[in-house]
Structure formats: C-alpha cells, structure tokens
Amino acid sequence: MATTAKELHELSLEDLSRRADELRATLFQDQLKLKTGALDNPSERTGHKRDLARILTVITQKNIAQKAKKS
C-alpha cells in the first residue's frame, strides 16, 4: 500500500481516515502474528508503520490548512 505523500494529499480526509483505520487493523494483526511467530515478513510491519505515519501527517496538515482558511 506504500503511497507517496503527493498521492495522499490528493485524497479527501474521509479516504485518509479510512486508510488509517485499515492500517491500524493491519498493524494489530501483524502484532498478533509477531507474538505467535506467524509473521512471514517483519519488514512489511515497518512499512505499514511508515505508511500510517505518512497518512496521519497529511491528515494533520489538511486540518491545519482548513483551520487557517476559516480564520
């Protein structure tokens, strides 16, 4: 799911929130697999964490921009 920040800026806040929720669920599943030893590729977990951080950053930037427009 690795997407660039530029691609994420083009999405709406609803889409970004949905993707963040999906990634949180994926990370939860990854954590369970890690504990049980069933995680095939631990580097995917790192990628998911980075994607989530990237999405949350874009959400924050969009929220700040919306507040600035209202002022």
N, C-alpha and C positions, 0 to 999 in steps of 0.2 A: 504494500500500500504506500510505499515511500513516494511522497509527492513533494514538490518544491514549494517554497514559501510563496512564490509568484502564483502558482496554481491555487494555493489555498486562499490567497487574497481575493480571487475571483469568485469564491463561493459565498453563499449567504451565511448569516450567523446560525440559522437553523441547521443547515447542512454541516457546518463546522461542529456544532454541538452534538449532532448525531454521530459524526465520525469520532469525536472524543469519547462518547459513551461506548461505541463499538470497541475502540482501542482499550478502554478501561476494562471491558469484559474480556478481551483477548489477553490482556496482561494478567488478569485474575486467573484465567485458565492456564497461562504459562507458569504462574507461580505454583499452582497445584501440580502441574506436570513436573516442575523442577523438584518439588518436595518428594514426589513419588518416584523420581528418576526416569520419567517417561518423556522428558523434553528432548526432542531429537536435535534441535539446533539452537543452542543458547544465544547465538548471535542475533537470531530473529527477535528475541526478547529485548535486546539492546536497541534494535531498530524500531521496535514498537514504542519503546520509551521515548526515543528521539522524535518519532512522528507525533506522539501525544504532546510533547513539549512544544513542538513547532505549531501545532494546531492551537494550543492554549495561548501561545504568544500572539498569534494572529487574531484570536478572539479578543484578547486584551487590547490590542491595537485598534481594532474596529470599534470596541466600546468607547475607548478614549476619543476616537475621531467623532463618534456620534455625539458625545457629550460636548465636544468643542463646537460642533455645529449648532447645538441648542443654545449655547451661551452667546 
